[in-house]
Amino acid sequence: MGSKLGARIDAHCPAGWSDYSLIDCGGKEKLERMGSQILIRPEPQALWSPRFNREEWTKRAHWRFEQQGAYGGEWIPLRGKESKSEWQLTYRSAALNLRFRLALTSFKHVGIFPEQADNWEFVARSIRALSKPAKVLNLFAYTGGASLAACQAGADVVHLDSVRQVVDWAHENMMLSRLDGIRWVLEDARKFVARERRRGNRYSGVLLDPPAYGLGPSGERWKLEDQILSLMDDVRSILEPDTHFLLVNAYSLGLSSLVLRNFLSDAYPTDHLHTGELYLSTTETGIFLPLGVFARVWTGMAADFKG
């Protein structure tokens, strides 16, 4: 295919998200329904004008996040007692039935990234396509959506994150989803993968969703553009050589999915390597909101397996 290769735009909000909808976006913000709550949150990639006016947004929303400084901020309640600071929602599809606790944080997040559901479906498909029981490592695993999907699909799951609070949060989500058996690891991803490589431990699936910037539990510094290549080299060394899958997700402004393709194209044929953009579309205004890039690779699967 050569120069004709293109990054596919893939992940429209999956049908399993009856509890979630992106209502509108623009002006570097988004208006979204998450279960019982409607939120206004910053979204730096929404550079266009919103389709609804701001009065309509405020009338509908329960909370607005107001940025204060480079990273933090404050949630402003807009609907009195109807504005709940903690609640739950469900993701239910033909393959998965997962439940999550949501809560307002000072970093605008609430414990879930809805666009990741398309990746969860890929993980579940991959595990069920393997010819033997799967062992899956989820790095930078946050509150555990992909870990829950892998566990529910029948894998032996290792969930790793460097932040104690989000590991505990992921454990809560496992209990809410009526799952069990996930192994929890609080550590720097690079150190853990290097140790697994030395020990000769192997996985049939590895998932990476690294932040643009971050700190490990002992102050280890992470910068996506500087360290993703060496980490991915180490990750490939702990994958089962004949049959495995790999998922890399990146939300970093300016990073193209073709960068991920170039990282991996020397090791995987193009028919086993799929890169593209995750996005959500608004339910009422028909706008597409880009929310990161991904690479999916697989080897040793059935000939008709699709990433």
C-alpha positions as CSV (number, residue, x, y, z in Angstrom):
1,M,0.0,0.0,0.0
2,G,3.0,2.3,0.5
3,S,2.2,6.0,0.6
4,K,-1.5,5.3,0.3
5,L,-1.8,4.2,3.9
6,G,-4.1,6.3,6.0
7,A,-5.1,6.5,9.7
8,R,-8.7,5.2,10.0
9,I,-11.1,7.2,12.2
10,D,-12.7,4.4,14.2
11,A,-14.2,4.8,17.5
12,H,-17.6,6.4,17.4
13,C,-19.3,6.2,20.8
14,P,-20.2,2.4,21.1
15,A,-23.8,1.4,21.4
16,G,-23.1,0.0,24.9
17,W,-23.0,3.6,26.3
18,S,-26.7,4.1,26.9
19,D,-25.6,5.9,30.1
20,Y,-23.4,8.4,28.3
21,S,-23.8,10.9,25.5
22,L,-21.8,13.9,24.2
23,I,-24.4,16.6,23.8
24,D,-22.4,19.5,22.4
25,C,-18.8,20.7,22.3
26,G,-16.9,23.8,21.3
27,G,-15.2,26.9,22.7
28,K,-12.6,24.5,24.3
29,E,-15.4,22.8,26.4
30,K,-17.8,19.9,26.1
31,L,-21.3,19.3,27.4
32,E,-21.9,15.6,28.2
33,R,-24.4,13.4,30.0
34,M,-22.9,10.8,32.3
35,G,-25.7,8.8,33.9
36,S,-27.7,11.1,36.1
37,Q,-25.3,14.1,35.8
38,I,-24.7,16.5,32.9
39,L,-21.3,18.1,33.0
40,I,-19.5,21.0,31.4
41,R,-15.8,20.3,31.3
42,P,-12.7,21.8,29.5
43,E,-11.8,20.1,26.2
44,P,-8.7,21.7,24.6
45,Q,-9.3,20.1,21.2
46,A,-12.8,21.6,20.8
47,L,-11.6,24.7,19.0
48,W,-14.7,25.5,17.1
49,S,-17.9,27.3,18.3
50,P,-20.5,25.2,20.1
51,R,-23.8,24.7,18.3
52,F,-25.9,25.6,21.4
53,N,-25.5,28.8,23.2
54,R,-24.0,29.0,26.7
55,E,-27.3,29.7,28.4
56,E,-28.6,26.4,27.0
57,W,-25.5,24.6,28.3
58,T,-25.9,26.1,31.8
59,K,-29.6,25.4,31.9
60,R,-29.0,21.7,31.2
61,A,-25.9,21.0,33.3
62,H,-25.5,19.9,36.9
63,W,-21.8,20.9,37.1
64,R,-19.3,23.2,35.5
65,F,-15.6,22.7,35.9
66,E,-13.7,26.1,36.2
67,Q,-10.0,25.8,35.4
68,Q,-7.7,27.4,38.0
69,G,-4.0,27.3,37.0
70,A,-2.4,24.9,34.6
71,Y,-3.9,21.7,35.8
72,G,-6.4,22.0,38.7
73,G,-9.7,23.6,39.1
74,E,-13.1,23.7,40.9
75,W,-16.5,22.1,40.2
76,I,-19.4,24.6,40.4
77,P,-22.8,23.1,41.1
78,L,-25.6,24.4,38.9
79,R,-28.7,22.5,40.0
80,G,-28.7,22.5,43.8
81,K,-29.5,19.1,45.3
82,E,-29.7,17.5,41.9
83,S,-25.9,18.0,41.5
84,K,-24.4,14.8,42.9
85,S,-20.6,14.6,43.5
86,E,-20.6,10.8,43.3
87,W,-22.7,8.5,41.2
88,Q,-22.5,5.3,39.1
89,L,-23.0,4.4,35.5
90,T,-23.0,1.2,33.4
91,Y,-21.4,0.1,30.1
92,R,-23.4,-2.8,28.6
93,S,-22.8,-4.4,25.2
94,A,-23.1,-7.8,23.7
95,A,-19.6,-8.7,25.1
96,L,-19.3,-6.6,28.3
97,N,-21.3,-5.5,31.3
98,L,-19.3,-3.1,33.4
99,R,-20.2,-0.7,36.2
100,F,-18.2,2.3,37.4
101,R,-18.2,4.7,40.3
102,L,-17.8,8.3,39.1
103,A,-16.7,11.2,41.3
104,L,-15.6,14.8,40.7
105,T,-11.8,15.4,40.9
106,S,-9.8,18.5,41.0
107,F,-8.3,17.6,37.6
108,K,-11.6,17.7,35.7
109,H,-11.7,13.9,35.4
110,V,-14.6,11.9,36.8
111,G,-13.1,8.3,36.6
112,I,-14.0,7.2,33.1
113,F,-13.0,8.1,29.5
114,P,-16.1,7.0,27.5
115,E,-14.2,6.9,24.1
116,Q,-12.1,4.1,25.5
117,A,-15.1,1.7,25.2
118,D,-14.0,0.9,21.7
119,N,-10.7,-0.2,23.0
120,W,-12.4,-2.3,25.7
121,E,-14.3,-4.1,22.9
122,F,-11.0,-4.8,21.1
123,V,-9.5,-6.2,24.3
124,A,-12.5,-8.5,24.8
125,R,-12.4,-9.7,21.2
126,S,-8.7,-10.4,21.3
127,I,-8.9,-12.5,24.5
128,R,-11.7,-14.6,23.1
129,A,-9.8,-15.1,19.9
130,L,-6.8,-16.6,21.7
131,S,-6.3,-20.3,21.5
132,K,-5.2,-20.6,25.2
133,P,-6.0,-18.7,28.4
134,A,-4.8,-15.1,28.3
135,K,-2.5,-13.3,30.7
136,V,-2.9,-9.5,30.2
137,L,-0.9,-6.6,31.6
138,N,-2.6,-3.2,31.8
139,L,-0.1,-0.3,32.2
140,F,-1.1,3.2,33.2
141,A,-4.4,1.5,34.0
142,Y,-6.2,4.4,35.8
143,T,-9.6,3.3,37.2
144,G,-9.6,0.1,35.3
145,G,-12.0,0.1,32.4
146,A,-9.7,-2.1,30.2
147,S,-8.7,-4.3,33.2
148,L,-12.4,-5.0,33.8
149,A,-13.0,-5.8,30.2
150,A,-10.1,-8.2,30.1
151,C,-11.2,-9.8,33.3
152,Q,-14.7,-10.3,32.2
153,A,-13.5,-11.8,28.9
154,G,-11.7,-14.4,30.9
155,A,-8.1,-13.2,31.2
156,D,-5.7,-13.3,34.1
157,V,-5.2,-9.6,34.6
158,V,-2.3,-7.5,36.1
159,H,-3.4,-3.9,36.6
160,L,-0.6,-1.3,37.2
161,D,-0.7,2.3,38.0
162,S,1.6,4.6,40.0
163,V,-1.2,6.4,42.0
164,R,-2.7,4.6,45.0
165,Q,-6.0,6.4,44.8
166,V,-6.8,5.3,41.3
167,V,-5.8,1.7,42.0
168,D,-8.2,1.7,44.9
169,W,-10.8,3.2,42.6
170,A,-10.3,0.5,40.1
171,H,-10.7,-2.1,42.8
172,E,-14.1,-0.5,43.7
173,N,-15.1,-0.7,40.0
174,M,-14.2,-4.4,39.9
175,M,-16.4,-5.0,42.9
176,L,-19.3,-3.0,41.3
177,S,-18.9,-5.1,38.2
178,R,-19.1,-8.3,40.2
179,L,-15.6,-9.5,39.1
180,D,-12.7,-10.8,41.0
181,G,-9.1,-11.9,40.7
182,I,-7.3,-8.9,39.2
183,R,-3.8,-8.5,40.5
184,W,-3.1,-4.8,41.6
185,V,0.4,-3.3,41.2
186,L,1.4,0.1,42.5
187,E,4.6,0.9,40.6
188,D,6.4,2.8,37.9
189,A,5.5,1.2,34.5
190,R,9.0,1.2,33.1
191,K,10.5,-0.4,36.2
192,F,7.9,-3.1,36.3
193,V,8.2,-4.0,32.6
194,A,12.1,-4.1,32.9
195,R,11.8,-6.5,35.8
196,E,9.3,-8.7,34.0
197,R,11.7,-8.8,31.0
198,R,14.7,-9.9,33.2
199,R,12.5,-12.6,34.8
200,G,11.4,-13.9,31.5
201,N,7.7,-13.4,32.3
202,R,5.4,-13.3,29.2
203,Y,2.0,-11.9,28.5
204,S,-0.5,-12.7,25.7
205,G,-1.8,-9.1,25.8
206,V,-0.3,-5.7,26.9
207,L,-2.3,-2.5,27.1
208,L,-0.7,1.0,27.4
209,D,-2.6,4.3,27.9
210,P,0.3,6.6,29.0
211,P,-0.2,10.2,30.0
212,A,1.6,13.0,28.3
213,Y,3.3,13.8,31.5
214,G,3.4,12.0,34.9
215,L,5.3,11.0,38.0
216,G,5.9,7.5,39.4
217,P,5.3,6.6,43.1
218,S,8.9,7.4,43.9
219,G,9.0,10.6,41.8
220,E,10.0,8.9,38.5
221,R,9.4,11.4,35.7
222,W,7.5,10.4,32.6
223,K,7.2,12.4,29.3
224,L,5.4,10.6,26.5
225,E,7.4,11.8,23.6
226,D,10.8,11.1,25.2
227,Q,10.1,7.6,26.7
228,I,7.4,5.8,24.8
229,L,9.8,4.2,22.3
230,S,12.0,2.6,24.8
231,L,9.0,1.4,26.9
232,M,7.4,-0.1,23.8
233,D,10.6,-2.0,23.0
234,D,10.6,-3.5,26.4
235,V,6.9,-4.3,26.2
236,R,7.4,-6.2,23.0
237,S,10.0,-8.3,24.7
238,I,7.5,-9.6,27.3
239,L,4.8,-10.6,24.8
240,E,4.3,-14.2,23.9
241,P,6.2,-14.5,20.7
242,D,3.7,-16.5,18.6
243,T,0.3,-15.3,19.7
244,H,-0.4,-11.9,21.3
245,F,-2.1,-8.5,21.0
246,L,-0.9,-5.0,21.9
247,L,-2.9,-1.9,22.4
248,V,-1.4,1.6,22.7
249,N,-3.5,4.6,23.3
250,A,-2.2,8.2,23.5
251,Y,-4.0,11.4,24.3
252,S,-1.4,14.0,23.6
253,L,-2.0,17.1,21.5
254,G,-0.1,17.0,18.3
255,L,0.8,13.3,18.4
256,S,-0.3,11.6,15.2
257,S,-1.5,7.9,15.0
258,L,1.2,7.6,12.2
259,V,3.8,8.0,14.9
260,L,2.5,4.9,16.6
261,R,2.4,3.1,13.3
262,N,6.0,3.9,12.7
263,F,7.0,2.6,16.1
264,L,5.4,-0.7,15.3
265,S,5.6,-1.3,11.6
266,D,9.1,-2.8,11.7
267,A,7.7,-5.7,13.9
268,Y,4.2,-6.3,12.5
269,P,2.8,-6.6,9.0
270,T,0.3,-3.9,8.0
271,D,-2.6,-6.4,7.9
272,H,-2.0,-7.0,11.7
273,L,-1.4,-3.4,12.6
274,H,-4.3,-0.9,12.8
275,T,-3.8,2.8,13.8
276,G,-6.4,5.5,14.0
277,E,-8.2,8.1,16.0
278,L,-10.6,7.7,18.8
279,Y,-13.5,10.1,18.7
280,L,-17.0,10.8,20.0
281,S,-19.8,12.4,18.0
282,T,-22.4,14.7,19.6
283,T,-25.9,13.2,19.8
284,E,-27.8,16.4,19.0
285,T,-25.5,18.5,16.8
286,G,-23.5,16.1,14.7
287,I,-20.0,17.3,15.6
288,F,-17.0,14.9,15.9
289,L,-14.7,15.4,18.9
290,P,-11.2,13.8,18.5
291,L,-10.0,12.2,21.7
292,G,-6.6,10.6,21.1
293,V,-4.9,8.1,18.8
294,F,-4.4,4.4,19.1
295,A,-2.5,1.5,17.7
296,R,-3.7,-2.1,17.8
297,V,-1.6,-5.1,16.8
298,W,-2.2,-8.8,16.9
299,T,-0.4,-11.9,15.8
300,G,-1.3,-15.6,15.8
301,M,-5.0,-15.0,15.7
302,A,-7.5,-16.6,13.3
303,A,-7.3,-15.3,9.8
304,D,-10.6,-13.5,10.0
305,F,-9.8,-11.6,13.3
306,K,-10.1,-7.9,12.9
307,G,-8.5,-5.3,15.2
